[in-house]
Amino acid sequence: MAKIKGGHLAVKYMKEVENVDTVFGISGGHIESLLDGFTEYDVRTIDVRHEQAAVMAAEAWSIYSGQTGVCFLTAGPGFTNGLTGIVNAYLDNVPLVVLTGRHALRDDLKGALQEMNQVDMIKPVTKWWATCYNAKRIPEYLNIAFRKAREGRPGPVFLELPPDVLNVSVEESEAPFPAKPPRRCMIRPCQESLNEAAEIINNASQPLFLGGTGIGFSESAETLKEFIEKTGIPFMLLNYGRGELQDDHPLSIWDCGNIGMMLTIPQADVIITAGLRLNWLLQSGENFLPTTKVIRIDIDPIELDRNRYADVGLQGDAAAVLKSLAPLVKDNNHDAWLQTIRETSSSMLEYEFEMRKTASDPIHPVRLAARIAEYVGKDAYYVVDGGDTVYFGLTGFMSKHRAGVIGTAAGLFGCLGTGIPFAMAAKLIHPEKKVLLLNGDGSFGFNAMEFDTMVRHNIPVVCVVNNDCAWGMIKHGQEISIGPDRVQCAELGLRRYEKVVEGLGGYGEYVTRDEEIIPALERAFKSGKPACVNVVTDPTVTSPVTPLFAQSLAME
């Protein structure tokens, strides 16, 4: 009978049953057998320079590919380095399988290398966690892990694999692969609730639809399109749901940006949210007027009434619920209401619209985003990372692709440094498309060494640094709250980040004038290398989000 090592068995299962072809991580002695399994079964490994980047890139893989991302961490500091990425995926509700080494079971309580209680550290920030104690059960544990990551509200799962499980050989016949069920279970609300929701929608005069990450992971593009176009409801898709319908769809209000959305919410008489939490990014629902009828669609029943009670709560997969609602709603037209939204938003955003068209010295970050969009276009993937920078990119870029514009630091965790790993994954999955990363200069520093990863693996992402020489959102927030003469730990100074990238084997450009932006971008993309275009921007500019952020932390 044929024997197989535990590490090889794990990879064979993932390749043959879960169709895993790419994983992210850093090598380590505790997981050597797993690493050799990647070689044996021809699974592409993207070995990064810091474990947090591996976890973040694997999360992004889930978002861009629709398949569950996988990362591998060695024991001890490899595990703890990855924690930031795991928490980010947990708060983003993104499916992710984290495979981690640990000290040998035989060495428990002996003071082994990197001996620590990893499981109790990971419990609060994962959907499921386990340690496999028997190599024969590796396929069973992995099967549970992948199902747990995907089913219900998605999220990261954690499987600890000791050396005395990975490095032992077992008979293949004694470690059968569980059958992967072809079914997909969907929860559907009761007919009474669906009828009630349809009646509210049919009687609405100023409705608004807001979709979030749940829209993206339910693969709801077709059902969403049918629902939106039949009802004529203006909509905005946020987070990882953005792009399920194109940003420039006639009923999308992304041309009004986040400010337009916040202005529209108090004017709406009916608001439908789908796969979207009412957290601090939406003022915890406090700007939803008491008179507004609210319909909430979510896979998690707890979310249906969190922060704002729903007039109708529809528990279920967003695509399944919208499909059930579609036959019940009337053909409608809300063009007059849509025009009101655009006119109201335009009056508030007049300055921003003007800055998009106007060259300035120093360069205004709104103008920088506009120039990037002018050159790169909509047939591309944009990733935005930073504080104020996220606002400038999310409102300045549009894409015709699913998840075509992602503000990686705009989630519940507000995790800076996510941009470079996300852009890596976007380019790996879409090598034929331009991938443009707009990074704040502060956030650039967290994972800048991943340009070495991109050079080694030939991942030609173009990164533009919005260089205001500071932690801009923090600096301007301090100026508002404690005064400009008391700014502390917020200045970074002018740094030549493009030279860091050149030193790692990439391409670099330094830009200080408006007319240099597009030629620099053109050369960066033509270089065929991972590239950094370091653009010095106006350090006095802040986004509309910063005052809201500062106000949210005022306690008296």
C-alpha positions, 0 to 999 in steps of 0.5 A, spaced: 500 500 500 502 507 498 504 511 504 504 519 504 506 524 509 501 528 513 504 535 509 503 531 502 496 529 504 494 536 506 496 539 500 493 533 495 487 534 499 487 541 497 489 541 490 484 535 488 478 537 492 478 544 494 482 546 487 487 550 491 492 552 486 496 558 489 497 559 497 501 565 501 506 564 506 513 564 509 517 558 510 519 555 517 522 548 520 515 546 523 511 546 516 517 543 512 513 537 510 507 542 508 512 546 503 514 540 500 507 538 499 506 544 495 512 542 490 510 535 490 503 537 487 505 543 483 501 548 488 504 555 486 507 558 493 507 566 493 513 567 499 512 574 502 517 578 507 512 578 513 506 573 515 501 579 515 502 580 508 501 573 506 494 573 510 492 579 507 494 577 500 490 570 501 484 574 504 484 578 497 485 572 493 478 570 496 475 577 494 478 577 487 477 569 485 471 567 489 475 561 491 477 561 499 484 563 500 489 559 503 495 562 507 501 558 511 504 560 517 510 557 521 510 556 529 510 562 534 512 569 531 510 566 524 503 565 527 503 572 531 505 576 525 499 573 521 494 575 527 493 582 524 491 579 517 487 574 521 483 580 525 482 584 518 479 578 515 474 576 521 472 583 521 471 583 513 467 577 513 472 574 508 473 566 508 480 564 509 483 558 511 489 559 515 494 553 516 499 554 522 505 550 524 506 549 532 511 545 537 511 538 537 506 534 541 511 530 544 514 536 547 509 539 550 511 543 557 518 541 555 520 548 553 520 547 546 522 552 540 516 557 539 512 553 544 506 557 546 498 556 546 496 559 539 489 556 539 487 560 545 490 567 542 486 565 535 479 563 538 476 570 538 478 572 531 476 566 527 469 562 526 472 555 527 479 553 530 482 546 531 488 542 532 489 536 528 492 530 532 492 524 527 495 525 520 489 520 518 484 525 519 488 531 516 483 531 510 477 530 515 479 537 518 481 540 512 474 539 509 471 542 515 475 548 515 473 550 508 466 549 509 466 553 516 470 558 512 464 559 506 458 557 510 453 562 513 457 569 514 464 567 511 470 568 515 477 566 517 478 559 520 484 556 523 488 549 523 494 548 527 498 542 524 504 539 529 510 536 526 508 530 529 502 530 524 505 533 518 512 529 518 509 522 519 507 517 514 500 514 513 497 509 508 493 513 503 487 508 504 486 510 511 486 517 510 480 517 505 478 524 502 471 526 504 466 528 499 465 535 497 458 536 497 456 539 490 450 543 494 449 550 496 445 551 502 441 558 502 436 561 507 430 564 505 425 568 509 418 567 510 413 569 505 409 574 509 416 578 510 417 578 503 410 580 501 411 586 507 418 588 504 415 588 497 409 593 499 414 598 502 418 598 496 412 599 491 410 605 495 416 608 496 417 615 493 424 616 495 428 609 496 435 608 496 439 601 496 445 600 499 449 593 498 455 591 502 460 585 502 454 580 502 452 582 495 459 580 493 460 573 496 453 571 494 454 572 487 448 576 486 450 580 480 444 578 475 439 578 481 441 585 483 441 587 476 434 585 475 431 587 482 434 594 481 432 595 474 425 593 475 424 597 481 428 603 478 431 604 485 438 609 486 443 604 489 450 604 492 455 598 493 460 598 498 466 594 501 467 588 497 460 588 494 462 594 489 462 592 482 457 587 482 453 592 478 458 597 474 460 603 478 457 607 472 450 604 471 445 609 470 442 608 477 448 608 481 450 614 485 457 613 485 458 619 481 456 623 487 461 619 492 461 617 499 458 625 501 453 624 496 450 617 499 451 621 506 447 626 504 441 622 501 440 617 507 436 622 511 432 624 505 430 617 503 423 615 505 425 607 504 432 604 505 434 597 503 440 594 506 443 588 503 449 584 506 451 591 509 452 592 517 450 599 520 457 600 523 461 606 525 462 607 517 455 609 516 454 612 523 451 606 526 445 608 522 444 614 526 443 618 520 437 614 518 431 618 520 426 615 525 420 616 519 424 612 514 422 605 513 428 600 513 428 593 510 435 589 512 437 583 508 443 579 511 445 572 512 446 573 520 439 575 524 443 579 529 445 584 524 437 585 522 436 589 528 443 592 530 444 599 531 437 600 527 431 596 528 428 594 521 421 595 519 422 588 515 428 584 516 429 578 511 434 573 513 438 570 508 443 570 502 442 576 499 442 573 492 436 568 494 432 574 498 433 579 492 431 573 487 425 572 491 423 579 492 423 580 484 417 577 482 413 581 488 416 588 486 413 593 481 416 596 475 417 603 477 421 609 475 425 614 480 428 618 475 426 625 478 428 622 485 435 620 482 436 627 479 435 630 486 440 626 489 445 628 483 443 636 484 444 636 491 450 632 491 453 636 486 452 643 490 456 640 496 461 637 491 462 643 487 469 644 490 472 637 489 469 637 482 473 643 480 479 640 483 479 634 479 479 639 473 484 644 475 492 643 476 495 646 482 502 646 485 503 643 490 498 637 487 492 636 490 490 629 492 483 629 488 487 632 482 492 626 483 486 621 483 483 624 477 489 624 473 490 617 475 483 615 472 484 619 466 490 614 464 488 608 467 481 608 465 475 603 467 478 597 465 483 596 471 483 594 478 484 599 483 486 598 490 486 604 495 490 604 502 491 609 507 487 614 511 485 620 507 488 617 501 482 612 501 477 617 500 480 620 494 481 614 491 474 611 492 471 617 490 476 618 484 476 611 481 471 607 477 472 600 474 467 596 470 469 590 474 467 586 480 471 588 486 474 593 481 475 599 486 477 597 493 479 601 499 482 596 503 483 600 509 476 603 509 473 596 513 471 595 520 478 594 522 481 600 518 487 596 517 493 600 514 498 596 510 493 592 506 494 595 500 500 592 497 498 585 499 491 586 496 494 589 489 499 583 489 493 578 489 489 582 484 495 582 479 496 574 480 488 573 478 488 578 473 495 578 470 492 581 463 489 587 467 492 594 469 492 594 477 493 601 480 495 601 487 494 608 491 497 608 497 498 613 503 505 615 504 504 612 511 501 606 509 506 604 504 511 603 510 507 597 513 508 592 507 513 596 503 518 590 503 513 586 499 516 589 493 521 584 493 516 579 493 513 582 487 520 582 483 521 575 485 514 573 483 514 578 477 507 581 479 508 588 476 503 592 480 504 600 479 503 603 486 502 611 486 504 614 493 500 620 495 506 623 499 503 628 503 509 627 508 505 625 514 500 621 517 495 625 514 488 623 517 491 623 524 495 630 523 489 634 521 485 630 526 489 633 531 489 640 528 482 640 529 481 637 536 487 639 540 490 645 535 495 645 530 501 647 535 500 641 538 501 636 533 504 629 535 507 623 532 504 625 525 509 628 521 513 623 516 517 628 512 519 627 505 522 620 503 524 618 496 520 611 496 521 610 489 528 609 490 526 603 495 523 600 490 528 601 485 533 598 490 529 592 490 529 591 483 523 595 481 521 601 477 521 608 480 519 615 478 519 621 483 513 627 481 512 634 483 508 637 478 501 636 475 504 635 468 509 629 470 503 625 473 501 621 466 508 620 463 510 617 469 504 612 469 505 611 462 513 609 463 511 605 470 506 601 466 511 600 460 517 598 465 513 591 466 516 591 473 513 592 480 513 600 480 512 606 485 510 613 482 512 617 488 508 623 488 508 629 492 502 632 494 499 638 498 500 637 505 494 642 507 489 638 504 484 633 508 478 629 506 471 630 509 472 624 512 477 627 517 473 631 521 467 626 522 473 621 524 475 626 529 468 628 532 467 620 533 473 620 538 470 627 542 467 624 549 465 631 552 
